[in-house]
Every structure is written in structure tokens, then in C-alpha cells.
Amino acid sequence: DNKSASCLGMMLKENKTLKKLNLWECGLQPEGLEDVIKGVQVNTKLETLSLSKNTIDNKSASCLGMMLKENNTLKNLVFLRCKLQPEGLEEVMKGVQVNTKLETLDLLKNSIDNKSASCLGMMLKENNTLKVLILWECGLQPEGLEEVMKGVQVNTKLETLDLLKNSIDNKSAS
């Protein structure tokens, strides 16, 4: 419930030892998720956060984007099946674009349309710390994939790009 999530957010603001937090399928609602994100925003030790199988609406995604602009310790962020919508993804990418610590971003099974794929591409052009980007089954279409590839082409740090089960045609493959 939101009260538990609020307590979790407060704990994260004060905690000085926790390095990994896995909230996989915890039933977090958007309001409670925002409390958790605000805690992560000021936390100085957390390196890994998994919000997998919790619903991230556009408002929560905007909060995540702001958190990523300010947090200086988070290295791994996992959003497997969070029902993250393209508009929300765009807000998250704005945060990742300027983040100086994030190394792994897992967006497995979230919706990425051509516009948000373009934001992904822009993020990849600017971000110089991301090493792993997982985009399995995100509904990427050839046009969107081309935008992502433009970013990959100039990115000097990305080491792993997972595109399993997305639409790749001959043009986007070349």
C-alpha cells in the first residue's frame, strides 16, 4: 500500500548501507512509487534498483527522470514489464541522458514507439556511462530502431545492446 511505500521512501532517504533494492512485483501504485523514487533521489549508497512488474505511469516516469538527473550512485536500473508508456519513457530518457553513473538500463517488455525510440537515440548520443541497454520485446519498429542505431553509432561506452524480438528489416539492419 502507499503507507508502506512512503515508509520505504523515508528509509531510503536516511539509509547509508543498502546497495541493492529489488521491488519486483510488489504491487507498488504510482503514488507510492513516487515516494520510493524520491528516497532513491537523495540516497548516497544504492547502486541497483529493480522496479520490475510494478506499474510506472507517466507521472512516476517523470519523477524517475528527475531522480536520474540528481542521483549520483545508481548504476543499474531495471524496469521489466512496468507498462512504461512511450511518453513516460521519454521523461526517463531525459534523466538518463545527463546521468553520470548509470551503467545498465533494462527496459524489457515496455512499449517503445518511434518518438520514444528517437529519444533513446538522443540519449545514447549524449550519455557517456551506459554500458548495457536491454530492449527485449519493446515493440521497436524499423523506423524507431534506426533512430536508436544513430545513437549507438556515436556512443563510445555502450558494450551490450539486446534487441531480442523487435522488428528489424533489411534497412535498419544495414
Helices and strands as residue ranges (DSSP letters): H 2-14, E 20-22, H 30-42, E 48-50, H 58-70, E 76-78, H 86-98, E 104-106, H 114-126, E 132-134, H 142-154, E 160-162, H 170-173
